[in-house]
Each structure stands twice: as structure tokens, then as C-alpha cells.
Amino acid sequence: MNSDPARPLRVYGSEISYFTGKLEGYLRYKEIPYERIATTRRHWQRIIPKETGVAQMPAVELPDGRWITDTTPIIDWLETQWPEPAVIPRDPLQGFVSRLLEDYADEWLWRPALHYRWSYRGDALLLSRKIVDEILADLPLPGPLKRLAIRLRQQRGYVRGDGVTACTRSHVEDVYLKTLAHLEAILATRPFLFGERPTLADFGFFASMFRHFGLDPTPSAIMRSRAPAVWEWVARVWNARASRTRGALSNGIPNEWGPILDEIGSAYLPYLCANAEAWKAKQRRFDVTIQSVPYQDLPTSRYRVWCLERLRVHCNALAEAARREARALLERHGCWEPLWRVVDPDSGHDPEGRAPFAHGINVF
């Protein structure tokens, strides 16, 4: 891969985007030359869908003119081009668990991140202004009307449309609050989540913690008050550089990860199973009870069926001894059975394994 700083990667994204922030944190740490291109309406409606098959951020244009999409396979591929220092731990068990944690952080923290952004009036007013100023500045409509349209769209699609109701709101917020508490305990003993340098797990959690929870007024105030070590870690990840951020990773899977693995086993993987069953049944929406809380009329996500498939692929790729270790760990935390519960969760996405060069699919 050409790493000439005169020909950087072109990252099309937003300064308030969950996954753009995740990828930028990774690129900064690896010291991979890039420039962020503020996504305009023209990019969003024409260029990005044409090149990647889907209107989502970030989209990356490589120096050779190819395009890639979806941060998880993007990072996988970039690791083959800039292999040192590796962010996916070389220890097989740590490597698999870091992928599981990345997937959990990417997908399960999405709902609370969007809820805090669009359910709280002050946050919604601020962020709708930022979106309009960055992406819709050239749309010839009055600013207040554009901002109102953004707020209504986001609330309809990502709050009410993703199962946030009076019944579930407390549980949705608890996902964030418990994650803060668990990360605070982990960061009490190390600067990064697995040791002295960042790994894939750091960048997974960084996605929501940086440009949502750490940026939006309501959740950022909570973070500063309840989890100052997490607040500090967000800045540490953003400032980390491979040339100066060195050190060893912890041995194995530290015990402090137990509570988050418990959450994966009791909440996230059961959700993935219900979603996969709905996909197999060709249902556009489904109901599921998570930790005794009934979520109704959730949108079925083909992409998240693919997430479940990928977790299984990575588990099956482990050598026999590492797979036994992984099974023992996952069984202790209630993760093993739901990981394999659904028979043949076939998303049909990327059967040739071309991601991140394959055309992407929307999460919903």
C-alpha cells in the first residue's frame, strides 16, 4: 500500500459521526496518512452510494482510486497493509475477544448513543444545527426548517423507530451507564483497555465514547461526573501514536472484562439471535425481551445477521486449543449458547469475502 503522505487516504465523513471518529482514531494511532473530507449533500446522495453501494459514513477513497466501506473490514484490511503495531492482539483468545468486544461496542451502544443525541432537547437542537451546517448548508431552505426536519427524521428512525419507548428508555440509558462503570473499573488499572497500547477493543468503544457520548451535552456531562477515567481515556486514544505509545498487553482476558462479557451474553447476543430469526422468517420488524425488558417493533437488520456470521467465522478459525479456551470463557459469561443458537443465520451479504471492497449494506 502506498503510504506516501502526499497521497493520503480520503476519508469522507463527519466531525460528529460515530464511525468516522472510530476510523480516525485508528488512522491517527497507526500514523496512516489521511485527510477527512467533510461530507456534503452531493457526496451523500450521489458519490458515496455510487462508489460503495450505500450512503453511510465513513467511506474511504484509496490513493489508487478504489473505495472501501464499513469500519470493521476496513480496519481488518488496513492491518494487512500496515501490520505493525498490530491492533488485533496476536494472542488468539485476545484477538477473538477483541473482535467480540468491537462488535458489541459498534452495534449495542448505537441505540443509547442515538437516544441521548435525539431524545434530549438541548442535545437535539445543538446536533441538528451541526448536521445542517456541515452537510446541508447548500440546501436552499430556511435553516430552522432544515434543523427541524433533521430532528424529526432522526427521532423517527433512530429513537422511536429503534424501540426507544417509555417502557424501554431506562434500560437503554442503563446500557450507557453500566458501560461507563465497567470501563471505569478496567481503566483504573491500565491506560488502555487491554494494556499499555490500544487494541481493536479500544477503537470499538471509542466510536461511541468520542463523537457521541463524549461530545453531546447530556451524556458527556454524565461521563465527566461518573467516569473521569473514561473521559481521560477518550483523549488518550485520540492522542495515541504508534511511534510513541508502546508497551505490553495484559495476559489473557483480565477479570475486569467479566461484567461486559456478561452483558454480551445476556443482552447483545440474544438480540442478535432474535434479529437473525426475524431475518430468516422474512419479517421486517420483530419483538424481543432483553433482560426482562420488552422491546417491540424493532427493525430487522440484515447487516447484524452478518455480524453474527462473522463472529462465528472468527471463532471457528481458532486453533483447537484456543477454541477450547474461548468456549470456556464464553460459557462462564453466558455467551457460548446464544452465539450458536440460530441455525444457519444466512445474511447473504458478501459471500465472496470481498469486504471492505464489496458494496455495503445499510444497518437498517
N, C-alpha and C positions, 0 to 999 in steps of 0.2 A: 504494500500500500504506500502511495506517495505521501510522505509526511512533511513535504516542503511547506514551510509556513506561508509562502507566497500563494499556495493553493490550499486553503483551509477547507474543511467541511463546511457546507452551508446548511445551517440548522434553521428551518422555518418553524417558528413557534411564537410563544407569547411570554412576556415577563411575569404573567400571573398564572401560567399553566403548570398544572400538577406534573405532567410527564416531561414537558420541556425542561423544568427545573431538575428533574431526576437525571436526564441525559446530560445537561450542562454540568451538574456536579461531577458526574463520571468523567466527562471530557476534560474538565479542569484538573481533576486529580491525575489522570493519565497524561496530562500535558499534550493532548492531541489538538493540533491547531483547528480552530473553528471560528465561524462568525455566526451570530444569531441574526436572522433576518426577521424583522417584525412582520407577522402575517397580516396581510391586507385582505379586503373582501375579494379582490381578484385572485390572490393566492388560494384563498379558502374555497371559492366557488369553482375555479377553473383549473389552475395549475396543479395543485396538490392532488385532487381527485384523478386528474388525467394521468399523473405520474405514478401514483401509489394505489389507486383504486378506491381510496376512502378519504374523506375530509376529516383528518384528525392530526393533532399535534403531538410530538414534533414529526415533521417529515425532513429527511436529510438528503441533500444532493451531494454526491461524491465528486471529487475532482475529475473523474473520468466521465461524468455525465449521468451515471446511474443514480437511481433513487432507492432509498430504503425507508421502512416504516416499522413502528412498534418497538418500544424501547427494550423489551426483553430480548428478542432476537437480534436487535441492533447491537446491544452490549455483547451478546454471545459472539457475534461476527467480529466486532471490533477487537475482542480479546484474541482472536486468531491473527489479527493484523498487528496489534501492539500487545504482545503477550506478557511483557514484564512492566511492572509487577502485576501478577495475576490478581484480579478482584474476586474470582471464583476460587475458593480455597482448594489447594491441591489434595488435602486430606479428603478421601471420598465421602465420608459421612458429613463432614463440614460442608463440602461442596453441595451435596444434595439438600441438606437442611437450609443452606443459604438460599437455594432456589425456592424451596418451600416458603421461606420467610419473605422473599421478594414477592412471590405471587400473592401471598396473604396481604402484604402491605399495599401492593398495587391495587388489588381488587376489593378487599374488605374494608379498607379505610376510605374508599371512594365515597360511599354513601354519607358517612358523617362529615367528610370534607365539604361535599356539596350542600349538605343540610346547613352547616354553620354559615357557609357563604351566602345562601339564598333565603334562609328562614328568618334570620335576624335583620331587622330593617336597616340599621346603620351599616352593616356589612354589605347588604344587597345594594344600597344606594352608592356606596363607595366603589364596589367592584363593577357595577353596571356602567358607571362613568369611565372606569379604566378600560373596559372592553370596547365601549363606543369610541373612546379617544384613540385606542390603538388599532382597532380592526375596522370600525365602521365610520371613520372620520369623513370618508368621501361619499357616503350615502346622503343624498340631498333631502333630508328630512330634519325637522327640529330636534335638537339634542334631547329635550325631555321626553319626546315621543320615542326616540330610539332607545333611551335608557329604560323606559317603562316596558317596551317590547322585549328587551333582553331579560328583565326581571321576570316577566310573566312566562317567557319561554323556559327559562332555567327552572323556575319553581314547578311548572307543569311537567317538565321532562325529567328532572333530576331530584326533585323533592317528593311531591305528591306522586309523580309517575314512577318513583323507585321505592314506594312503600313507606314513606315517612308520614305517619298519621299521629293523631293524639295518642293512640294506643302504643305506637312503636317509638315515639320521639325520645323518651327517656332511655330506652335500650340503645338507640342509635347514638345518642350522646355518650352513653357509657362505653361504647366501643373506643371512642377517643380518650375518655378519662382513664379507663383501665390501661390503654396502651401507654399513655403518659406515665402512669405509675410503674408499669413493668419496665419501660425503657429507663426511667429514672433509677431503678434498682440496678439494672445492668450497667449503666454509666457511672455508678458510684465506685466501681472497681476497675474501670478501664476507659481510655479515651474514645475508643470506637467499639462497635457492638460485638466484635469478635476478638478484640485485642488492640494492638498498637498501631494498626493501619486500617483503612476502610476495606470492606468487602462488599459483595453484592447485596448483602442484607442491609448495610448502611444506605446504599443508594435506593433500595426499595422503600425503606421507611422515610428517607429524605424527601421523596416525591411529595408526599402529603404534608410533612412537617415543615418544609421550606416555603413553598409558594401557596399553601392554603392555611394550615393551622398556624404557621409562624408569621403569616402576612396579614390575614384577615383580623379585624379588631377584636372580635369576641373570643375566638379560640387562642389568639396569641396572648391575650391578657391572662387566660387560664394557664397557658404554658409557662409564662413568666412567673406566675404565682405558685403553681403546684409543682412544676418540673423544671427548675432553673438549670439542672444539668442537661436536660434535653435541649433547652434554649441555647445553651453554650455549645452543645454538640452540633446543632444545625450550622452555626457559624464555623465550627471546626471542620466539618465536612466541606463546606463551601470554600474554605481557605486551604484545604489539604492539597499538597502536590507530591507526586511520587518521588521526585528528586530530593525531597527533604522530610517526607512523612514516612519514616521507616520503623521497623520493629517486628516482633513476632506476634503470631496469633495465639490465642488460648489453646490449650489441649482439649480435643473432643468438643462436646457441646456443654458449655457451662450450665450449672444448675439453675442459674437465674433466668434461663430461657424457658424453664418449665411452665410458668403461667401463660406465656404467649402460645406455646405448643398446646396447652390445654384449651385455649380459645380457638385455635385452629381445629382441634378435634371436636369441640362441642358446638361451634358456630359456623366457621367458614366452610369446612369440608361437607357438613350436612347441607349447607346452602348449595354448594356445587353439585351435590348429588340430586337435590330436588330440581335444580335447573337442568341438569342433564336428562333427567327423566321427562321433564316437560318438553325438551327438545326432541327426544325420541318419539314422544306422543304427538308431536306437531302442534303443541299448544303454544299460543303466542304469549300467554301470561299464566302464572301459577301462584298457588298459595303454599306457604311453608311455615312451620313453627320452629323458631330458633330460640333455644334456652328459655322455653315456656312462653315466648312472646309470639303471637300470631302475626305474620306478615301476609298481607293479602294483595293479590293482583300485581305481583312483581313481573317485570318484563323478562321474557326468556332470552338468554344471551347465548348465541352460538359461539361467540368468542370465548366465553367462560367454560363452555364444553371443551374447547381446545385447550384451555388452561389445565383442566383436569387430565386430559390426554397427555399433555406434556409432562406433568408431574409423574404420571405413571411411566412414561418413557424414560425419564431420568432415574427413577427408582429401579426399573428393570435393567438399566445399563450398569448398575453397580456390580462389582465382582461379588462372588458368593459370600465372603466373609463380611464385606461392608454392607451387603444387603441384610444379612442377619443382624448386624448392629443397628441398621436403620429400622428394621422391623421391631426389634426390642424397644428402641426409643419411642417409635410411633405408637406402639401398643400401650406403653406406660401412660401416654397422654391422650389416648382415645382417638388417634389419627389413622391407625392402620386400617381398621374395618371400613370407615367411610371413604378412604382413598380407593378401595377396591369394590365398593358396594354395587355400583352401577355396572351392569354387563354391557360391554361394547359401547361406550359413550362416543359415538362416531360423529364428530363435528363436520367432517368432510372438508375441513379447511387445510390447505397446504399439504396434500398427501405426498407431494414430491419432496417436501422438506426444503423449500427454497427460501423461506423467511430468513432475513428481512427483505429479500428481493421479491418475494411473492406479493401480489396485490393484497392489501389488508382487508379486514372486515371490521365493521362497527362493533363496539361493545354491545350496544342495544340496536 
